[in-house]
């Protein structure tokens, strides 16, 4: 018998809940978020980002700004249902299993971690973004030729989307200010770096129905890209203290598992018994803290060829779900894999966007822990202790109870 016990998302493992982005606006404007998710689907020559987050604001109008290496076509920027994000989060979550000698119980305990690869900006007033004017004023007060172009405009769900093209950061900042976005001057250097690399900026404005805290509808962006990367520098500019980034990457199975090439990997112990009497949520949070140091680092929590699971932490991740997340639309017969990465870092030392690699050989991995039972101490090591021998202990099957305990 396999019993699954899903937990509420986003509220389990305590985190700083500080996102690698800024929330800015006019006088008195405040925006905050406690959790966010990003899915990165990589197809040959294309990347799809699916972004979702909760938001609390005293302003109904604001925007997300995302740097992209090419102009998304109409239909490539779209509002999507959150169901697929919930499915991939549960499917890849670290889990606690119980072995009653002849069976086991899989208990899903998905630790939450906020993440965001884009910047939030408050909009001044309730006006809609306007087309860039013909001229602007430079830093020295002299009129200069305006070089900001609205390369494309789309409406999708609650989002009004514009794709901006510019050569100079000063002109782009002037356009954003003229259109009601309050952007700190400190962003100019990083924005210029993105522009010099040939990037465009997707500006997605949303108007909340009221000022109650709400989860925004996920926004999905597909664009042509030669490499698999995630923009992090712009968002890191406004981060304070340690940040946490949780990523789900969907790729072809034959490409192998995914890792981050330009930041170091860390590890923590798993496939071990949670020490007796310890709450799993608290234990896992402590394990993560011990695995990350002062330097930016990442850990792989799951790498799995979809279509099966051992044990299943939620619904199986089928081809229709990953197609909804942007993986090779129209090729439902393709074999795919999903990798879940968690990264922690101090934004003050982030100088590069994330550059991903694929391993070529797929090695299944999952963060899995075993509920403590004295009879299993000679079969599995106890986390942080090692193998033990408990005199008189026997492996006696657990009784199945209704509901879940957090042992």
PyMOL commands that set and color helices and strands:
alter all, ss='L'
color gray80, all
select helices_A, chain A and resi 83-92+169-178+185-196+233-236+253-255+280-291+319-324+347-349+374-376
alter helices_A, ss='H'
color red, helices_A
select strands_A, chain A and resi 31-32+36-43+46-57+61-68+77-80+95-99+104-108+119-122+135-137+143-145+149-156+159-165+200-207+214-215+218-224+229-230+242-252+258-260+264-265+297-305+336-346+354-358+365-366+368-370
alter strands_A, ss='S'
color yellow, strands_A
deselect
rebuild
show_as cartoon
